[in-house]
Amino acid sequence: MRGRMAALVLAAAAFALLPEAAYACPVCFGGAEGPMAEGVNNGIMLLLGVIGAVQLGFVALFVGIWRRGRKLQDCKKAFNVIDGEVG
């Protein structure tokens, strides 16, 4: 446990003494040109597409459940139940 804590303190000290390691990448720093920025933008669009597809899947699931429930209700209403006493 002490060894882990010492390693953590040593890593924090190294990052504090070497601030160059914490600099932003060129895209985040303001350089919006180049293949790296284009790759980041393509990755963002891909992830937005995946999220949109998952949300459409959920909508389709709930619409399907709603339609099946409505169809079942219509089927139940089609039966005529005769009220009477058993006995």
N, CA, C and O atoms as a GROMACS GRO file, in nm:
protein
  348
    1MET      N    1   0.082  -0.119   0.000
    1MET     CA    2   0.000   0.000   0.000
    1MET      C    3   0.087   0.126   0.000
    1MET      O    4   0.057   0.223  -0.069
    2ARG      N    5   0.196   0.122   0.079
    2ARG     CA    6   0.287   0.236   0.083
    2ARG      C    7   0.357   0.255  -0.050
    2ARG      O    8   0.380   0.368  -0.094
    3GLY      N    9   0.391   0.144  -0.115
    3GLY     CA   10   0.459   0.151  -0.244
    3GLY      C   11   0.371   0.216  -0.349
    3GLY      O   12   0.418   0.292  -0.433
    4ARG      N   13   0.243   0.185  -0.345
    4ARG     CA   14   0.148   0.244  -0.439
    4ARG      C   15   0.134   0.394  -0.416
    4ARG      O   16   0.131   0.473  -0.510
    5MET      N   17   0.125   0.431  -0.291
    5MET     CA   18   0.111   0.572  -0.257
    5MET      C   19   0.236   0.649  -0.298
    5MET      O   20   0.227   0.762  -0.348
    6ALA      N   21   0.352   0.590  -0.276
    6ALA     CA   22   0.477   0.655  -0.314
    6ALA      C   23   0.486   0.670  -0.466
    6ALA      O   24   0.531   0.774  -0.515
    7ALA      N   25   0.442   0.569  -0.539
    7ALA     CA   26   0.443   0.578  -0.685
    7ALA      C   27   0.347   0.686  -0.733
    7ALA      O   28   0.377   0.758  -0.828
    8LEU      N   29   0.233   0.698  -0.668
    8LEU     CA   30   0.136   0.801  -0.704
    8LEU      C   31   0.191   0.941  -0.678
    8LEU      O   32   0.176   1.031  -0.761
    9VAL      N   33   0.255   0.959  -0.563
    9VAL     CA   34   0.314   1.088  -0.531
    9VAL      C   35   0.428   1.120  -0.627
    9VAL      O   36   0.441   1.235  -0.671
   10LEU      N   37   0.509   1.022  -0.661
   10LEU     CA   38   0.618   1.041  -0.756
   10LEU      C   39   0.566   1.079  -0.894
   10LEU      O   40   0.622   1.167  -0.959
   11ALA      N   41   0.460   1.015  -0.939
   11ALA     CA   42   0.400   1.047  -1.069
   11ALA      C   43   0.342   1.188  -1.069
   11ALA      O   44   0.358   1.261  -1.166
   12ALA      N   45   0.276   1.227  -0.961
   12ALA     CA   46   0.220   1.362  -0.952
   12ALA      C   47   0.331   1.466  -0.952
   12ALA      O   48   0.317   1.571  -1.015
   13ALA      N   49   0.442   1.438  -0.883
   13ALA     CA   50   0.555   1.530  -0.882
   13ALA      C   51   0.617   1.541  -1.020
   13ALA      O   52   0.657   1.650  -1.062
   14ALA      N   53   0.627   1.429  -1.091
   14ALA     CA   54   0.684   1.431  -1.226
   14ALA      C   55   0.598   1.515  -1.319
   14ALA      O   56   0.651   1.592  -1.399
   15PHE      N   57   0.467   1.501  -1.310
   15PHE     CA   58   0.379   1.581  -1.395
   15PHE      C   59   0.384   1.730  -1.357
   15PHE      O   60   0.370   1.816  -1.443
   16ALA      N   61   0.405   1.758  -1.230
   16ALA     CA   62   0.413   1.898  -1.187
   16ALA      C   63   0.544   1.961  -1.234
   16ALA      O   64   0.548   2.081  -1.266
   17LEU      N   65   0.651   1.882  -1.239
   17LEU     CA   66   0.781   1.935  -1.281
   17LEU      C   67   0.798   1.936  -1.433
   17LEU      O   68   0.885   2.006  -1.484
   18LEU      N   69   0.717   1.859  -1.504
   18LEU     CA   70   0.726   1.853  -1.650
   18LEU      C   71   0.593   1.898  -1.711
   18LEU      O   72   0.516   1.814  -1.757
   19PRO      N   73   0.564   2.028  -1.713
   19PRO     CA   74   0.434   2.074  -1.761
   19PRO      C   75   0.416   2.054  -1.912
   19PRO      O   76   0.303   2.063  -1.961
   20GLU      N   77   0.524   2.028  -1.986
   20GLU     CA   78   0.510   2.006  -2.130
   20GLU      C   79   0.424   1.883  -2.159
   20GLU      O   80   0.359   1.875  -2.263
   21ALA      N   81   0.425   1.788  -2.068
   21ALA     CA   82   0.347   1.666  -2.088
   21ALA      C   83   0.197   1.694  -2.082
   21ALA      O   84   0.117   1.615  -2.133
   22ALA      N   85   0.158   1.805  -2.020
   22ALA     CA   86   0.016   1.835  -2.005
   22ALA      C   87  -0.035   1.932  -2.110
   22ALA      O   88  -0.152   1.973  -2.104
   23TYR      N   89   0.048   1.971  -2.207
   23TYR     CA   90   0.003   2.063  -2.311
   23TYR      C   91  -0.106   1.998  -2.397
   23TYR      O   92  -0.108   1.876  -2.415
   24ALA      N   93  -0.193   2.081  -2.447
   24ALA     CA   94  -0.300   2.031  -2.533
   24ALA      C   95  -0.244   1.992  -2.668
   24ALA      O   96  -0.138   2.039  -2.709
   25CYS      N   97  -0.316   1.904  -2.736
   25CYS     CA   98  -0.276   1.865  -2.871
   25CYS      C   99  -0.299   1.984  -2.965
   25CYS      O  100  -0.368   2.078  -2.928
   26PRO      N  101  -0.243   1.981  -3.085
   26PRO     CA  102  -0.259   2.095  -3.176
   26PRO      C  103  -0.405   2.125  -3.210
   26PRO      O  104  -0.440   2.241  -3.231
   27VAL      N  105  -0.488   2.023  -3.216
   27VAL     CA  106  -0.630   2.046  -3.247
   27VAL      C  107  -0.696   2.121  -3.133
   27VAL      O  108  -0.770   2.217  -3.156
   28CYS      N  109  -0.671   2.079  -3.010
   28CYS     CA  110  -0.732   2.144  -2.894
   28CYS      C  111  -0.671   2.282  -2.869
   28CYS      O  112  -0.736   2.371  -2.817
   29PHE      N  113  -0.546   2.297  -2.907
   29PHE     CA  114  -0.475   2.422  -2.881
   29PHE      C  115  -0.515   2.531  -2.980
   29PHE      O  116  -0.490   2.649  -2.954
   30GLY      N  117  -0.577   2.494  -3.091
   30GLY     CA  118  -0.625   2.596  -3.182
   30GLY      C  119  -0.593   2.571  -3.328
   30GLY      O  120  -0.644   2.643  -3.414
   31GLY      N  121  -0.511   2.473  -3.360
   31GLY     CA  122  -0.479   2.444  -3.500
   31GLY      C  123  -0.588   2.358  -3.560
   31GLY      O  124  -0.589   2.236  -3.540
   32ALA      N  125  -0.681   2.419  -3.633
   32ALA     CA  126  -0.796   2.346  -3.686
   32ALA      C  127  -0.771   2.294  -3.827
   32ALA      O  128  -0.866   2.254  -3.893
   33GLU      N  129  -0.649   2.294  -3.873
   33GLU     CA  130  -0.619   2.241  -4.005
   33GLU      C  131  -0.536   2.114  -3.989
   33GLU      O  132  -0.473   2.091  -3.886
   34GLY      N  133  -0.537   2.035  -4.093
   34GLY     CA  134  -0.450   1.919  -4.094
   34GLY      C  135  -0.527   1.789  -4.080
   34GLY      O  136  -0.646   1.787  -4.051
   35PRO      N  137  -0.455   1.680  -4.102
   35PRO     CA  138  -0.520   1.549  -4.098
   35PRO      C  139  -0.568   1.508  -3.960
   35PRO      O  140  -0.665   1.433  -3.948
   36MET      N  141  -0.503   1.556  -3.855
   36MET     CA  142  -0.546   1.521  -3.720
   36MET      C  143  -0.683   1.581  -3.689
   36MET      O  144  -0.769   1.514  -3.632
   37ALA      N  145  -0.703   1.706  -3.727
   37ALA     CA  146  -0.833   1.770  -3.705
   37ALA      C  147  -0.941   1.703  -3.788
   37ALA      O  148  -1.054   1.686  -3.742
   38GLU      N  149  -0.907   1.664  -3.909
   38GLU     CA  150  -1.005   1.596  -3.995
   38GLU      C  151  -1.042   1.460  -3.937
   38GLU      O  152  -1.158   1.419  -3.941
   39GLY      N  153  -0.943   1.390  -3.883
   39GLY     CA  154  -0.970   1.261  -3.820
   39GLY      C  155  -1.057   1.275  -3.697
   39GLY      O  156  -1.147   1.194  -3.675
   40VAL      N  157  -1.032   1.376  -3.617
   40VAL     CA  158  -1.114   1.400  -3.497
   40VAL      C  159  -1.258   1.431  -3.537
   40VAL      O  160  -1.352   1.380  -3.477
   41ASN      N  161  -1.274   1.515  -3.639
   41ASN     CA  162  -1.409   1.548  -3.684
   41ASN      C  163  -1.481   1.425  -3.740
   41ASN      O  164  -1.600   1.407  -3.714
   42ASN      N  165  -1.410   1.341  -3.815
   42ASN     CA  166  -1.472   1.219  -3.867
   42ASN      C  167  -1.511   1.125  -3.752
   42ASN      O  168  -1.616   1.060  -3.758
   43GLY      N  169  -1.427   1.117  -3.650
   43GLY     CA  170  -1.460   1.033  -3.534
   43GLY      C  171  -1.583   1.084  -3.461
   43GLY      O  172  -1.666   1.005  -3.417
   44ILE      N  173  -1.595   1.215  -3.447
   44ILE     CA  174  -1.713   1.273  -3.382
   44ILE      C  175  -1.838   1.241  -3.462
   44ILE      O  176  -1.941   1.204  -3.404
   45MET      N  177  -1.831   1.255  -3.594
   45MET     CA  178  -1.948   1.226  -3.678
   45MET      C  179  -1.986   1.078  -3.670
   45MET      O  180  -2.104   1.045  -3.668
   46LEU      N  181  -1.886   0.990  -3.667
   46LEU     CA  182  -1.915   0.848  -3.656
   46LEU      C  183  -1.985   0.817  -3.524
   46LEU      O  184  -2.083   0.743  -3.521
   47LEU      N  185  -1.935   0.874  -3.415
   47LEU     CA  186  -1.997   0.848  -3.285
   47LEU      C  187  -2.138   0.906  -3.277
   47LEU      O  188  -2.227   0.845  -3.218
   48LEU      N  189  -2.160   1.023  -3.337
   48LEU     CA  190  -2.296   1.078  -3.342
   48LEU      C  191  -2.388   0.987  -3.421
   48LEU      O  192  -2.505   0.969  -3.385
   49GLY      N  193  -2.337   0.930  -3.530
   49GLY     CA  194  -2.417   0.837  -3.609
   49GLY      C  195  -2.454   0.711  -3.531
   49GLY      O  196  -2.567   0.663  -3.539
   50VAL      N  197  -2.358   0.659  -3.456
   50VAL     CA  198  -2.385   0.539  -3.375
   50VAL      C  199  -2.490   0.570  -3.268
   50VAL      O  200  -2.581   0.491  -3.246
   51ILE      N  201  -2.476   0.684  -3.202
   51ILE     CA  202  -2.573   0.723  -3.098
   51ILE      C  203  -2.712   0.740  -3.160
   51ILE      O  204  -2.811   0.696  -3.102
   52GLY      N  205  -2.719   0.804  -3.278
   52GLY     CA  206  -2.847   0.821  -3.346
   52GLY      C  207  -2.910   0.688  -3.383
   52GLY      O  208  -3.031   0.670  -3.369
   53ALA      N  209  -2.828   0.593  -3.431
   53ALA     CA  210  -2.880   0.462  -3.468
   53ALA      C  211  -2.934   0.387  -3.346
   53ALA      O  212  -3.038   0.322  -3.355
   54VAL      N  213  -2.866   0.397  -3.234
   54VAL     CA  214  -2.913   0.331  -3.111
   54VAL      C  215  -3.045   0.393  -3.065
   54VAL      O  216  -3.136   0.322  -3.023
   55GLN      N  217  -3.054   0.525  -3.072
   55GLN     CA  218  -3.178   0.591  -3.031
   55GLN      C  219  -3.294   0.553  -3.124
   55GLN      O  220  -3.406   0.532  -3.078
   56LEU      N  221  -3.267   0.545  -3.254
   56LEU     CA  222  -3.372   0.501  -3.347
   56LEU      C  223  -3.414   0.358  -3.318
   56LEU      O  224  -3.532   0.324  -3.332
   57GLY      N  225  -3.320   0.274  -3.278
   57GLY     CA  226  -3.353   0.138  -3.240
   57GLY      C  227  -3.445   0.133  -3.120
   57GLY      O  228  -3.540   0.054  -3.117
   58PHE      N  229  -3.419   0.217  -3.021
   58PHE     CA  230  -3.508   0.222  -2.904
   58PHE      C  231  -3.647   0.272  -2.943
   58PHE      O  232  -3.747   0.219  -2.894
   59VAL      N  233  -3.653   0.371  -3.028
   59VAL     CA  234  -3.784   0.422  -3.073
   59VAL      C  235  -3.859   0.311  -3.145
   59VAL      O  236  -3.978   0.292  -3.122
   60ALA      N  237  -3.790   0.239  -3.234
   60ALA     CA  238  -3.855   0.130  -3.307
   60ALA      C  239  -3.902   0.020  -3.212
   60ALA      O  240  -4.009  -0.038  -3.232
   61LEU      N  241  -3.824  -0.008  -3.109
   61LEU     CA  242  -3.864  -0.109  -3.010
   61LEU      C  243  -3.992  -0.068  -2.939
   61LEU      O  244  -4.085  -0.149  -2.928
   62PHE      N  245  -4.000   0.055  -2.891
   62PHE     CA  246  -4.117   0.099  -2.818
   62PHE      C  247  -4.239   0.113  -2.908
   62PHE      O  248  -4.351   0.087  -2.864
   63VAL      N  249  -4.220   0.154  -3.033
   63VAL     CA  250  -4.332   0.160  -3.127
   63VAL      C  251  -4.384   0.019  -3.154
   63VAL      O  252  -4.506  -0.002  -3.161
   64GLY      N  253  -4.294  -0.077  -3.169
   64GLY     CA  254  -4.336  -0.216  -3.189
   64GLY      C  255  -4.413  -0.270  -3.070
   64GLY      O  256  -4.515  -0.338  -3.087
   65ILE      N  257  -4.366  -0.242  -2.949
   65ILE     CA  258  -4.436  -0.286  -2.828
   65ILE      C  259  -4.574  -0.220  -2.821
   65ILE      O  260  -4.672  -0.286  -2.786
   66TRP      N  261  -4.583  -0.092  -2.854
   66TRP     CA  262  -4.710  -0.020  -2.850
   66TRP      C  263  -4.807  -0.080  -2.951
   66TRP      O  264  -4.924  -0.099  -2.920
   67ARG      N  265  -4.759  -0.111  -3.073
   67ARG     CA  266  -4.847  -0.170  -3.175
   67ARG      C  267  -4.895  -0.309  -3.134
   67ARG      O  268  -5.012  -0.342  -3.154
   68ARG      N  269  -4.806  -0.389  -3.076
   68ARG     CA  270  -4.848  -0.523  -3.032
   68ARG      C  271  -4.952  -0.514  -2.921
   68ARG      O  272  -5.048  -0.591  -2.919
   69GLY      N  273  -4.934  -0.420  -2.830
   69GLY     CA  274  -5.031  -0.403  -2.722
   69GLY      C  275  -5.166  -0.358  -2.776
   69GLY      O  276  -5.270  -0.406  -2.730
   70ARG      N  277  -5.166  -0.267  -2.873
   70ARG     CA  278  -5.291  -0.221  -2.932
   70ARG      C  279  -5.360  -0.335  -3.008
   70ARG      O  280  -5.482  -0.348  -3.003
   71LYS      N  281  -5.280  -0.416  -3.077
   71LYS     CA  282  -5.337  -0.530  -3.150
   71LYS      C  283  -5.397  -0.632  -3.053
   71LYS      O  284  -5.502  -0.691  -3.082
   72LEU      N  285  -5.332  -0.654  -2.940
   72LEU     CA  286  -5.383  -0.747  -2.840
   72LEU      C  287  -5.513  -0.694  -2.780
   72LEU      O  288  -5.606  -0.772  -2.757
   73GLN      N  289  -5.521  -0.564  -2.753
   73GLN     CA  290  -5.644  -0.506  -2.700
   73GLN      C  291  -5.758  -0.521  -2.800
   73GLN      O  292  -5.871  -0.554  -2.761
   74ASP      N  293  -5.731  -0.498  -2.928
   74ASP     CA  294  -5.834  -0.514  -3.030
   74ASP      C  295  -5.880  -0.659  -3.038
   74ASP      O  296  -5.999  -0.685  -3.059
   75CYS      N  297  -5.787  -0.752  -3.021
   75CYS     CA  298  -5.820  -0.894  -3.025
   75CYS      C  299  -5.908  -0.932  -2.905
   75CYS      O  300  -6.002  -1.010  -2.918
   76LYS      N  301  -5.876  -0.877  -2.788
   76LYS     CA  302  -5.955  -0.906  -2.668
   76LYS      C  303  -6.095  -0.847  -2.679
   76LYS      O  304  -6.191  -0.908  -2.632
   77LYS      N  305  -6.109  -0.731  -2.740
   77LYS     CA  306  -6.240  -0.667  -2.755
   77LYS      C  307  -6.328  -0.741  -2.855
   77LYS      O  308  -6.450  -0.726  -2.853
   78ALA      N  309  -6.267  -0.821  -2.941
   78ALA     CA  310  -6.344  -0.892  -3.042
   78ALA      C  311  -6.422  -1.009  -2.982
   78ALA      O  312  -6.521  -1.053  -3.040
   79PHE      N  313  -6.379  -1.059  -2.867
   79PHE     CA  314  -6.449  -1.170  -2.804
   79PHE      C  315  -6.570  -1.118  -2.727
   79PHE      O  316  -6.560  -1.019  -2.654
   80ASN      N  317  -6.681  -1.184  -2.744
   80ASN     CA  318  -6.801  -1.149  -2.668
   80ASN      C  319  -6.812  -1.245  -2.551
   80ASN      O  320  -6.825  -1.366  -2.569
   81VAL      N  321  -6.807  -1.190  -2.434
   81VAL     CA  322  -6.818  -1.272  -2.314
   81VAL      C  323  -6.964  -1.267  -2.269
   81VAL      O  324  -7.023  -1.160  -2.255
   82ILE      N  325  -7.019  -1.385  -2.247
   82ILE     CA  326  -7.156  -1.395  -2.201
   82ILE      C  327  -7.155  -1.401  -2.049
   82ILE      O  328  -7.094  -1.489  -1.989
   83ASP      N  329  -7.222  -1.306  -1.989
   83ASP     CA  330  -7.230  -1.304  -1.843
   83ASP      C  331  -7.336  -1.404  -1.799
   83ASP      O  332  -7.447  -1.406  -1.853
   84GLY      N  333  -7.303  -1.483  -1.704
   84GLY     CA  334  -7.398  -1.581  -1.655
   84GLY      C  335  -7.345  -1.647  -1.529
   84GLY      O  336  -7.230  -1.627  -1.489
   85GLU      N  337  -7.428  -1.721  -1.471
   85GLU     CA  338  -7.390  -1.789  -1.348
   85GLU      C  339  -7.356  -1.933  -1.380
   85GLU      O  340  -7.421  -2.000  -1.460
   86VAL      N  341  -7.254  -1.978  -1.316
   86VAL     CA  342  -7.214  -2.115  -1.332
   86VAL      C  343  -7.268  -2.190  -1.211
   86VAL      O  344  -7.249  -2.149  -1.096
   87GLY      N  345  -7.333  -2.298  -1.237
   87GLY     CA  346  -7.373  -2.364  -1.118
   87GLY      C  347  -7.478  -2.458  -1.132
   87GLY      O  348  -7.520  -2.519  -1.034
   0.00000   0.00000   0.00000
